[in-house]
């Protein structure tokens, strides 16, 4: 088949897409993004008079309501004007115009992200899969797996290749230094219960990524009002039911149960998220392959954190 024929088929696939075909939830893999992060997009009302959407991706970690979204002539377009941590560091504090454009080709979003008129990333969006597992009585505890043995970090790899790990193990405790690499477990998991024990330094902001896609927030916020960025939150999606944080320097426990998209979070013995369905990726996501198992991520790049326990118990039938 000639290159001309391939091009004609691609054009036909694009032209045959209806504006309403953009509706739904999309997991977006970004080509050459420095930290291999995935984005998430939800589109509603495309093909009508007032399409709208929500977005998780560059430049930050929130689930943002898109201020203005259009779908016209088979092209999706939205933009944000804000500070983007992309490109030269001296530009990070400046407000810049970020534009996202995408077309549908063979059922996938093919698009670009541009800053001030210059293409920064190309991306591909795939429809979020249907996950049928439910958190019911059919799940049984498997054999616990210790991802931290108290001696070394042999069960983990650095998230960003070529950068120092920034973690050390002393007296049975894993400790980071400021700006450390994030840890990624070598083993992948699907449904599970997690038990973690850790201590936070002053103003520490971190998190634990479930399947490498959904972040449970870790934050030094004792006594503060809770929101979707608080300790024990499902980051940017569900605020904790209570502030269950302990003061700086005290050991804290986090227990998480994840079945399919259903998550329960218990911080220091108090439920902060109670069997809520996860809509989609959070900013910690390293890939958008939601239908398959994924690793744990432990953030170490924000503030001082110490771990002494990280036990994962798979859930089986």
N, C-alpha and C positions, 0 to 999 in steps of 0.2 A: 504494500500500500504506500502511495507516495505521501510526501510531506503535505502537499496541497490537499489530498483527500483527508488526512488527519485534521488539518486546519478547518476544512469544511464541516467535518463531523462535530468538532468542538463548537464551532459557531452555531450549528443547528441545535445542539444540546442547550446552548445558552439562550437562543431565541425562543425555544419551545417552552422555557420555564415561565410560569405565570408569577405575577407579583405575590400572590397568596402563598406560593411555594416557599417563600422565605419565612413564613410563620413557624414557630416552634423553638426548641432549645438546641443550641449548637455548642459543641466542644471544639475549640480552635487551637490547632498546633501552629506555632510560629517558626518560620524558617530563620535559622541563624540567630535566634534570641540568645543573649549571652548566658542566661541561667536556665535555659531550656524550659521556660515557663509556658503553661497553656492558659488560654483565655476562655471565657464563657460568655455566650450571648443568648438572650431570649427576645424574640420578636413576636409581637401581637398586632393584629389588625392590618397587616400588609394586604394590599388589594382593596382596602377601604379608604375612607377619607382621613382617618387619623391614626396611622400606625404609631406604635410606641415600642419601647424596648428597655431592657436592663443589661448591664455589661459588667463583667469582671475582667480586668486586664490592665494594660499600660494606661496611665502611669503608676497607679497605686493599687491598693488591695481592697478597696471597698467594692460592694455591689452597688454600682451607680445607676440611677435612673437616667436614661439618655435624654438630654434636653430637646433635641430635635432629630427625628429620624424620618427618612423618606425612602420609599421604594417606588421607583418610576422607570418604566421601560426596561425592566429586568435588571436594574442596578440598585443595590442597597447602599445608602450613604448615611453616616452620622459623624458627629464631631464633638470634641471637647476643647475648650480653651482653658489651659491650666499649666502648671509647672510639670514638665516631663523629665524624669531622670533617665534621659536617653541622649547619647552623644557627649559632647564636651562638658566636663563637670561645671564649668563656669556658667553654663546655660541652664543648669538644673533649677535655679531659683526664679527663672524668668517665665512669664506666661507665654505659652506658644499655642498655636492652633494645630491640633491633631485631627486628621481626617481619615476615616475608615471607609473604604469602598469595596464592594464585593458583588460578584455575579455568580449565578448557579451554573455549574457544569457537571453533568452526570450525577446530579443529586448532592453535590458538595459545594460549599462556598469557596470560591477562589478570589482572594482579595489582597489589598495592600493597605498599609498604614503609612501615612505621610505626615511629616512635620514641616510646617512652613513651605509646603509645596514640594518637598523632596521625599521620595520614597525611602522609608527606614526599614520596613519589614514586609515580606510577603507571607500570607497565611492561608491555611486550608481549614475549613470548618466542616465537621461531620455531625450529623444529627445525634443527639444524646440518646443512648440506647434505653430500652425499657428493661428495668431490672425487677424481676418478679419475686425475689426473696422477701419474706416478711418476718418481722420479729415476733414469732409465735412460739408455742410450746414444743415445736418439733425439733428444736436445736438443742444439742447436748455438748457439754464441755469436752474438748479433746485433751491432748497432753500439753501441759504448759511448756513454753519455750522461753528461755532466758536470753534476751538480746544483749544484756550486759552481764558479764561474768565476774565483775569486780576486779579484774586483772588488766584487761586491755580492751580495745575497741575493734577487735577482730571481726565482729559481726556487722561492721559499718564501713561505708566508703564516703569520701567527700562529695558533696553535691557539685561543686565547681572544680573541674579538673585543672591541675596546674597551679592551684593555690594551696598554701599551707593548711593543714588540718585545723590547727588552733585549739586542739583538745588534748588533755592529758589525764591519766588515771593516777590518783594518789590515795593511798589508804582505803581502797575499795570504793572510791568516789570519782566519777568522771566530771572534770571541770573544763570550762572553756576560758578563752581570753577574749578581750574585746575585739569584735570584728572577725571572729572565728568562722570557719566554713560550716555550713549546715551538714548534719550527718544524715546519710540515707542507708537504711538497712539493706543488707545484701539479699535477704529473703523477702519474698512477697507474700501477702496475706489477702484473704477474701473476707469471710465473716469471722469475727473474733471478739474476745474481751481483752482489754489492755489494763494492766495495773502498773502505774509509774509512781515513783517517789523522788521528789526533787526539792531543792532549796533555791530561792531567788535572791539576787542582790538588789540594792536600791534602784528603782526605776527600770527594772528589767522588763523587756518586752520580747516575748518569744512565742513559740507554738510547737505543736506536734501535728504532723500531717498524717492523716489516715489514708491508707492505700496511695499515698503520695498525691492526694487530690483534695482532701477536706481538712481544714485546719481547726483544731481545738486551741483556743487562745490561752497562752500563759502570760500573766501580767502581774506585776507588783502593784496591787490596787486595794490593799486592805482598807476597809471603811469607806470606800468611794461608791458613788452611784453607778449601777451597772448599765451597760449598753452592749451593742453588738461587737465591741472590741474588748470587752472585759474578760477577766480571768474566768475560764470555764464556759465561755461563749463558743458556739460554732461560728467562727470568724466571719463577720460582715453579714451573717444570716440570722442567727438566733441569739438574742441576749440571754444571759443567765437568769434563771428564776429568782435567785438570791445571790448576794455577795458572800461567798463562802471562803474567801481568801484568808490566809494567816499572815501575820506581820513578817517583815523582812527577817531572814535568818532562821525561820522555823521550817522544819521539814513538812512538806505538803504531799497529799496523795491525790492521784487522779485515776479514776476508773471509767473506762469508755467501753460501751458495747455497740458494735456496728453489725447490722444484718441487712444486706441489700443496701438500700438508701436510708434505713431507719437507724437513728443514733440516739443513745442515751449517755449523758455525761454526768458523773458524780465527782464533785470536788470536796475533799476533806469530809466525806460522809454525807454531803448534801447534794441532792439532784439539782443540777443547773440547767440541763436540757433533758426533757423527758419524752422519749420516743417520738422524735420529730423526724419528718421526712426531709432529706437533703435535696434541695432543688437542683443543685449542680456544683460545679467546681468552685473552689475559693482560690485566693491569690497564691497560695502555696503550691498549686498544682504544677507538677512537672510534665504531665502528659494528660491527654483527654480520653484515654482508652478506658472509659468507665466500666465496660463489660467484663474486664479482667482484673485479677488480683494486682495489688501494687504494694510498694514498700512503705515503711514508716519514715518520716522525716522529722528530725529534731533540729530546730533552729538554734544556732549559736552565734549569729551575726549581730545581735542587737544589744544584749546585756549579759551580766554574769549569771550563770545557772550551773547548778551541780545536780547530778543524777546519781542515785545509789541503787535504783531498781527499775527495770523495764521488762516486765513479764507479759508475754502474749499467749493467750489460750485460744487456739482455733475453735470455732463452733462447727460441729458436724451433725449429720443426721444418721 
